[in-house]
Amino acid sequence: DAMPPAMMEAFSMNAFNLTTLSGFFGVMFVYFALMLSIAAAMWGTDIISKEERDKTVEFALTLPVTRSRVVTAKALAAVVNCIALLLVTWAISLASSAQYNPDGEFFRFLALCMGAIFTLQLIFLAIGLFLGCAMNRYKRTSSVAVSLLLGTYILSVVSGLHKNLEFLKYL
């Protein structure tokens, strides 16, 4: 009650009832989504640009494999990493909420949240892969990808602060 309304809106604390398990997880969802999306964006950029950084790109391109097959295999490896991290997050969320005797509605809500996080992971993984392939300066790809992610998060926070800025949420 002592927090200013703008701060409550910025941290999505007024959207949920914090006295319930679903409400608490709903607030924490934003932070889980940020962490897992940052990991996906960094995997996307690093999985391509590390060949350039480690000076192994020439070797990889001399193999009897097409470039598209190499990039596809690397992208699939990053997707597997994203799925593994999501499953670990899901398991820890289930284990930490078990002591509060969650109901079926919470499990449906948790599954929906995990699906949304996976979608965000795939979006930022694709952005990271694109930046890793398109940028010449491989040292800056991760920072550009994470800056894009944090920029979109800040836009979503700003869009919730005032009705006239609501159009920003679509960006």
Backbone as CSV, one residue per row, in Angstrom:
resi,resn,N_x,N_y,N_z,CA_x,CA_y,CA_z,C_x,C_y,C_z
1,ASP,0.811,-1.203,0.000,0.000,0.000,0.000,0.850,1.260,0.000
2,ALA,2.076,1.160,0.512,2.939,2.330,0.619,3.654,2.643,-0.693
3,MET,3.643,1.704,-1.639,4.350,1.929,-2.907,3.566,2.888,-3.793
4,PRO,4.267,3.751,-4.532,3.576,4.660,-5.460,2.906,3.864,-6.593
5,PRO,1.786,4.350,-7.090,1.073,3.634,-8.146,1.919,3.412,-9.401
6,ALA,2.766,4.374,-9.745,3.611,4.210,-10.933,4.581,3.052,-10.764
7,MET,5.114,2.889,-9.568,6.040,1.784,-9.323,5.293,0.454,-9.338
8,MET,4.100,0.435,-8.789,3.283,-0.786,-8.819,2.986,-1.188,-10.258
9,GLU,2.701,-0.210,-11.098,2.420,-0.472,-12.506,3.679,-0.921,-13.235
10,ALA,4.802,-0.311,-12.953,6.052,-0.639,-13.634,6.485,-2.070,-13.359
11,PHE,6.258,-2.559,-12.163,6.667,-3.911,-11.809,5.520,-4.909,-11.877
12,SER,4.412,-4.533,-12.511,3.242,-5.395,-12.714,2.706,-5.958,-11.408
13,MET,2.795,-5.203,-10.337,2.356,-5.701,-9.039,0.863,-5.491,-8.803
14,ASN,0.243,-4.645,-9.598,-1.188,-4.418,-9.398,-2.041,-5.325,-10.279
15,ALA,-1.420,-6.110,-11.119,-2.166,-6.991,-12.007,-2.579,-8.284,-11.308
16,PHE,-1.901,-8.613,-10.212,-2.145,-9.879,-9.532,-2.343,-9.661,-8.044
17,ASN,-3.031,-10.602,-7.430,-3.185,-10.623,-5.990,-1.977,-11.359,-5.407
18,LEU,-1.109,-10.637,-4.731,0.133,-11.224,-4.226,-0.075,-12.180,-3.061
19,THR,-1.286,-12.284,-2.534,-1.527,-13.204,-1.428,-1.824,-14.619,-1.908
20,THR,-1.933,-14.810,-3.231,-2.170,-16.151,-3.771,-0.915,-16.658,-4.473
21,LEU,-0.847,-17.954,-4.631,0.300,-18.557,-5.295,0.358,-18.144,-6.765
22,SER,-0.780,-18.137,-7.438,-0.820,-17.715,-8.839,-0.450,-16.242,-8.977
23,GLY,-0.884,-15.433,-8.059,-0.551,-14.013,-8.107,0.927,-13.765,-7.920
24,PHE,1.529,-14.469,-6.956,2.962,-14.316,-6.735,3.739,-14.776,-7.962
25,PHE,3.357,-15.926,-8.531,4.066,-16.403,-9.711,3.823,-15.486,-10.905
26,GLY,2.645,-14.885,-10.990,2.362,-13.948,-12.073,3.292,-12.746,-12.046
27,VAL,3.616,-12.272,-10.844,4.564,-11.165,-10.720,5.968,-11.641,-11.066
28,MET,6.323,-12.829,-10.594,7.655,-13.370,-10.849,7.847,-13.779,-12.315
29,PHE,6.743,-13.999,-13.027,6.802,-14.396,-14.429,7.641,-13.435,-15.259
30,VAL,7.499,-12.149,-15.014,8.236,-11.144,-15.779,9.739,-11.365,-15.630
31,TYR,10.159,-11.660,-14.430,11.590,-11.832,-14.180,12.104,-13.163,-14.730
32,PHE,11.279,-14.206,-14.633,11.661,-15.477,-15.258,11.775,-15.305,-16.769
33,ALA,10.809,-14.599,-17.346,10.830,-14.382,-18.789,12.054,-13.586,-19.216
34,LEU,12.417,-12.571,-18.430,13.611,-11.785,-18.747,14.874,-12.648,-18.701
35,MET,15.012,-13.420,-17.640,16.227,-14.238,-17.494,16.342,-15.284,-18.596
36,LEU,15.255,-15.984,-18.867,15.318,-17.031,-19.879,15.441,-16.456,-21.283
37,SER,14.857,-15.291,-21.525,14.999,-14.644,-22.832,16.409,-14.119,-23.047
38,ILE,17.028,-13.596,-22.002,18.422,-13.151,-22.114,19.318,-14.337,-22.433
39,ALA,19.087,-15.465,-21.761,19.881,-16.662,-22.047,19.696,-17.094,-23.499
40,ALA,18.462,-17.081,-23.988,18.198,-17.488,-25.371,18.860,-16.539,-26.366
41,ALA,18.781,-15.245,-26.114,19.400,-14.270,-27.023,20.914,-14.444,-27.047
42,MET,21.485,-14.686,-25.896,22.945,-14.862,-25.846,23.366,-16.171,-26.502
43,TRP,22.578,-17.235,-26.312,22.891,-18.481,-27.020,22.795,-18.283,-28.524
44,GLY,21.780,-17.550,-28.961,21.614,-17.318,-30.392,22.781,-16.565,-31.002
45,THR,23.258,-15.548,-30.311,24.384,-14.780,-30.864,25.685,-15.552,-30.756
46,ASP,25.892,-16.197,-29.621,27.174,-16.870,-29.401,27.346,-18.129,-30.226
47,ILE,26.268,-18.806,-30.515,26.390,-20.076,-31.216,26.899,-19.885,-32.644
48,ILE,26.639,-18.726,-33.213,27.134,-18.422,-34.555,28.451,-17.654,-34.485
49,SER,28.494,-16.625,-33.663,29.671,-15.757,-33.669,30.888,-16.366,-32.976
50,LYS,30.702,-17.427,-32.195,31.868,-18.015,-31.534,32.808,-18.683,-32.529
51,GLU,32.296,-19.105,-33.672,33.161,-19.667,-34.709,34.126,-18.598,-35.225
52,GLU,33.613,-17.401,-35.378,34.460,-16.290,-35.815,35.436,-15.892,-34.706
53,ARG,34.932,-15.848,-33.488,35.759,-15.469,-32.347,36.902,-16.469,-32.111
54,ASP,36.599,-17.761,-32.215,37.598,-18.802,-31.961,38.433,-19.143,-33.192
55,LYS,38.174,-18.442,-34.287,38.897,-18.640,-35.552,38.748,-20.073,-36.093
56,THR,37.562,-20.642,-35.898,37.306,-21.990,-36.412,36.315,-21.988,-37.570
57,VAL,35.912,-20.810,-38.013,34.934,-20.730,-39.090,35.488,-21.314,-40.387
58,GLU,36.776,-21.122,-40.636,37.365,-21.671,-41.863,37.304,-23.189,-41.851
59,PHE,37.587,-23.786,-40.696,37.524,-25.242,-40.596,36.093,-25.734,-40.786
60,ALA,35.138,-25.074,-40.175,33.745,-25.500,-40.274,33.243,-25.418,-41.707
61,LEU,33.726,-24.432,-42.454,33.254,-24.267,-43.833,33.990,-25.181,-44.817
62,THR,35.080,-25.806,-44.394,35.776,-26.751,-45.287,35.220,-28.161,-45.173
63,LEU,34.359,-28.402,-44.202,33.755,-29.716,-44.048,32.771,-29.966,-45.190
64,PRO,32.539,-31.236,-45.520,31.594,-31.524,-46.620,30.135,-31.371,-46.189
65,VAL,29.829,-30.245,-45.616,28.484,-29.943,-45.130,28.139,-28.533,-45.593
66,THR,26.902,-28.336,-45.989,26.499,-27.008,-46.449,26.397,-26.043,-45.275
67,ARG,26.504,-24.770,-45.589,26.398,-23.743,-44.547,25.038,-23.779,-43.871
68,SER,24.006,-23.977,-44.663,22.660,-24.001,-44.084,22.505,-25.160,-43.103
69,ARG,23.127,-26.270,-43.390,23.044,-27.418,-42.473,23.800,-27.123,-41.173
70,VAL,24.929,-26.443,-41.254,25.690,-26.087,-40.059,24.885,-25.111,-39.200
71,VAL,24.320,-24.093,-39.829,23.545,-23.104,-39.087,22.279,-23.744,-38.508
72,THR,21.631,-24.615,-39.265,20.439,-25.300,-38.764,20.767,-26.175,-37.566
73,ALA,21.863,-26.908,-37.635,22.264,-27.757,-36.513,22.573,-26.919,-35.274
74,LYS,23.233,-25.801,-35.476,23.552,-24.917,-34.352,22.266,-24.307,-33.777
75,ALA,21.348,-23.925,-34.633,20.081,-23.357,-34.163,19.277,-24.400,-33.384
76,LEU,19.260,-25.624,-33.862,18.553,-26.684,-33.137,19.201,-26.971,-31.782
77,ALA,20.529,-26.888,-31.728,21.217,-27.063,-30.446,20.821,-25.960,-29.473
78,ALA,20.684,-24.739,-29.964,20.257,-23.625,-29.110,18.814,-23.821,-28.652
79,VAL,17.948,-24.345,-29.514,16.560,-24.625,-29.126,16.524,-25.688,-28.029
80,VAL,17.369,-26.703,-28.156,17.444,-27.733,-27.112,17.901,-27.113,-25.791
81,ASN,18.863,-26.204,-25.848,19.289,-25.498,-24.633,18.132,-24.717,-24.016
82,CYS,17.359,-24.039,-24.854,16.213,-23.266,-24.363,15.178,-24.176,-23.707
83,ILE,14.901,-25.303,-24.338,13.932,-26.250,-23.783,14.430,-26.796,-22.449
84,ALA,15.710,-27.144,-22.385,16.272,-27.679,-21.138,16.177,-26.657,-20.006
85,LEU,16.515,-25.405,-20.285,16.435,-24.364,-19.255,14.994,-24.118,-18.841
86,LEU,14.079,-24.158,-19.788,12.663,-23.979,-19.478,12.156,-25.119,-18.599
87,LEU,12.542,-26.351,-18.910,12.104,-27.495,-18.113,12.667,-27.435,-16.696
88,VAL,13.908,-26.992,-16.558,14.493,-26.833,-15.226,13.731,-25.761,-14.446
89,THR,13.423,-24.652,-15.096,12.660,-23.582,-14.448,11.275,-24.072,-14.039
90,TRP,10.646,-24.839,-14.915,9.321,-25.383,-14.630,9.379,-26.332,-13.434
91,ALA,10.374,-27.209,-13.422,10.512,-28.170,-12.322,10.774,-27.456,-10.994
92,ILE,11.629,-26.448,-11.013,11.911,-25.708,-9.780,10.667,-24.950,-9.322
93,SER,9.906,-24.410,-10.260,8.666,-23.714,-9.898,7.668,-24.684,-9.274
94,LEU,7.555,-25.876,-9.844,6.651,-26.872,-9.282,7.110,-27.326,-7.900
95,ALA,8.413,-27.554,-7.766,8.939,-28.016,-6.480,8.796,-26.953,-5.394
96,SER,9.040,-25.701,-5.756,8.952,-24.641,-4.747,7.506,-24.295,-4.393
97,SER,6.570,-24.589,-5.265,5.169,-24.290,-4.969,4.451,-25.468,-4.325
98,ALA,5.061,-26.635,-4.289,4.393,-27.830,-3.759,4.013,-27.681,-2.296
99,GLN,4.796,-26.977,-1.526,4.505,-26.828,-0.100,3.274,-25.972,0.177
100,TYR,2.767,-25.265,-0.839,1.592,-24.415,-0.665,0.308,-25.077,-1.161
101,ASN,0.367,-26.364,-1.470,-0.787,-27.146,-1.929,-1.514,-26.472,-3.090
102,PRO,-0.848,-26.347,-4.242,-1.502,-25.676,-5.380,-2.663,-26.504,-5.920
103,ASP,-3.620,-25.800,-6.512,-4.761,-26.468,-7.122,-4.543,-26.635,-8.622
104,GLY,-5.500,-27.236,-9.293,-5.396,-27.471,-10.730,-5.315,-26.197,-11.538
105,GLU,-5.964,-25.149,-11.039,-5.928,-23.856,-11.733,-4.509,-23.294,-11.770
106,PHE,-3.756,-23.473,-10.681,-2.371,-23.002,-10.652,-1.530,-23.745,-11.674
107,PHE,-1.735,-25.059,-11.790,-0.940,-25.838,-12.747,-1.237,-25.425,-14.187
108,ARG,-2.497,-25.113,-14.476,-2.852,-24.616,-15.815,-2.211,-23.245,-16.052
109,PHE,-2.254,-22.389,-15.035,-1.641,-21.065,-15.139,-0.137,-21.183,-15.344
110,LEU,0.500,-22.078,-14.606,1.943,-22.286,-14.738,2.289,-22.808,-16.135
111,ALA,1.497,-23.733,-16.651,1.741,-24.259,-17.999,1.592,-23.163,-19.050
112,LEU,0.598,-22.305,-18.882,0.400,-21.189,-19.810,1.581,-20.222,-19.747
113,CYS,2.051,-19.932,-18.541,3.213,-19.044,-18.383,4.458,-19.640,-19.026
114,MET,4.661,-20.934,-18.844,5.837,-21.585,-19.438,5.743,-21.591,-20.960
115,GLY,4.548,-21.745,-21.493,4.374,-21.648,-22.946,4.702,-20.253,-23.459
116,ALA,4.290,-19.242,-22.698,4.605,-17.854,-23.081,6.103,-17.595,-23.001
117,ILE,6.749,-18.119,-21.959,8.195,-17.936,-21.841,8.916,-18.633,-22.982
118,PHE,8.452,-19.824,-23.359,9.088,-20.533,-24.475,8.944,-19.749,-25.774
119,THR,7.784,-19.134,-25.973,7.591,-18.301,-27.164,8.560,-17.119,-27.154
120,LEU,8.709,-16.476,-26.015,9.666,-15.374,-25.901,11.094,-15.857,-26.143
121,GLN,11.419,-17.022,-25.619,12.749,-17.572,-25.848,12.999,-17.768,-27.343
122,LEU,12.025,-18.323,-28.046,12.208,-18.553,-29.485,12.344,-17.241,-30.253
123,ILE,11.589,-16.233,-29.856,11.686,-14.933,-30.531,13.080,-14.348,-30.354
124,PHE,13.563,-14.318,-29.117,14.870,-13.706,-28.878,16.021,-14.610,-29.314
125,LEU,15.801,-15.912,-29.377,16.794,-16.797,-29.978,16.926,-16.491,-31.466
126,ALA,15.808,-16.290,-32.128,15.841,-15.953,-33.557,16.515,-14.610,-33.782
127,ILE,16.225,-13.638,-32.945,16.892,-12.340,-33.058,18.384,-12.499,-32.847
128,GLY,18.771,-13.287,-31.846,20.189,-13.531,-31.585,20.874,-14.239,-32.737
129,LEU,20.214,-15.234,-33.302,20.779,-15.928,-34.468,20.952,-14.975,-35.641
130,PHE,19.951,-14.146,-35.865,20.043,-13.172,-36.951,21.214,-12.218,-36.736
131,LEU,21.331,-11.696,-35.519,22.426,-10.767,-35.239,23.780,-11.466,-35.333
132,GLY,23.851,-12.707,-34.878,25.101,-13.455,-34.964,25.532,-13.687,-36.403
133,CYS,24.558,-13.875,-37.287,24.869,-14.092,-38.704,25.101,-12.779,-39.453
134,ALA,24.399,-11.721,-39.065,24.409,-10.494,-39.855,25.474,-9.485,-39.449
135,MET,25.865,-9.482,-38.191,26.793,-8.445,-37.740,28.238,-8.826,-38.026
136,ASN,28.996,-7.851,-38.478,30.411,-8.076,-38.743,31.240,-8.095,-37.463
137,ARG,30.855,-7.280,-36.498,31.584,-7.217,-35.225,31.010,-8.260,-34.275
138,TYR,31.596,-9.420,-34.259,31.071,-10.524,-33.474,31.158,-10.274,-31.978
139,LYS,32.044,-9.375,-31.552,32.176,-9.094,-30.122,30.985,-8.315,-29.581
140,ARG,30.255,-7.640,-30.439,29.147,-6.794,-29.997,27.785,-7.458,-30.132
141,THR,27.716,-8.650,-30.711,26.412,-9.257,-30.992,25.607,-9.529,-29.727
142,SER,26.247,-10.065,-28.700,25.514,-10.361,-27.456,25.001,-9.099,-26.803
143,SER,25.823,-8.076,-26.761,25.381,-6.838,-26.114,24.254,-6.172,-26.893
144,VAL,24.288,-6.259,-28.216,23.200,-5.686,-29.016,21.903,-6.472,-28.782
145,ALA,22.006,-7.799,-28.732,20.811,-8.624,-28.520,20.199,-8.362,-27.144
146,VAL,21.025,-8.314,-26.111,20.507,-8.062,-24.760,19.985,-6.629,-24.654
147,SER,20.619,-5.683,-25.319,20.120,-4.303,-25.322,18.753,-4.221,-25.982
148,LEU,18.562,-4.955,-27.068,17.255,-5.007,-27.726,16.206,-5.584,-26.788
149,LEU,16.549,-6.654,-26.107,15.621,-7.286,-25.186,15.250,-6.344,-24.044
150,LEU,16.238,-5.744,-23.430,15.956,-4.825,-22.330,15.220,-3.580,-22.814
151,GLY,15.521,-3.141,-24.033,14.793,-2.007,-24.605,13.321,-2.313,-24.790
152,THR,13.009,-3.513,-25.267,11.597,-3.885,-25.418,10.918,-4.033,-24.058
153,TYR,11.653,-4.514,-23.067,11.081,-4.597,-21.715,10.778,-3.200,-21.178
154,ILE,11.705,-2.285,-21.348,11.486,-0.919,-20.879,10.309,-0.280,-21.613
155,LEU,10.174,-0.542,-22.910,9.015,-0.034,-23.656,7.714,-0.589,-23.084
156,SER,7.718,-1.860,-22.692,6.496,-2.445,-22.133,6.176,-1.817,-20.774
157,VAL,7.196,-1.514,-19.986,6.972,-0.850,-18.695,6.443,0.560,-18.922
158,VAL,7.044,1.295,-19.842,6.619,2.671,-20.119,5.200,2.686,-20.682
159,SER,4.851,1.696,-21.506,3.513,1.668,-22.090,2.435,1.480,-21.032
160,GLY,2.789,0.862,-19.913,1.814,0.672,-18.852,1.668,1.860,-17.920
161,LEU,2.513,2.847,-18.059,2.481,3.979,-17.138,1.429,5.020,-17.482
162,HIS,1.083,5.139,-18.766,0.117,6.169,-19.163,-0.688,5.670,-20.346
163,LYS,-1.948,6.067,-20.414,-2.823,5.612,-21.494,-2.358,6.088,-22.862
164,ASN,-1.765,7.283,-22.932,-1.308,7.819,-24.215,-0.106,7.053,-24.773
165,LEU,0.581,6.299,-23.927,1.753,5.537,-24.359,1.453,4.071,-24.601
166,GLU,0.180,3.720,-24.606,-0.206,2.322,-24.719,0.206,1.704,-26.060
167,PHE,0.363,2.506,-27.108,0.776,1.997,-28.417,2.169,1.363,-28.380
168,LEU,2.983,1.728,-27.383,4.342,1.197,-27.275,4.367,-0.296,-26.955
169,LYS,3.302,-0.819,-26.368,3.302,-2.226,-25.993,3.337,-3.143,-27.227
170,TYR,2.943,-2.639,-28.366,2.981,-3.448,-29.578,4.380,-3.564,-30.152
171,LEU,5.262,-2.660,-29.763,6.657,-2.762,-30.176,7.374,-3.813,-29.372
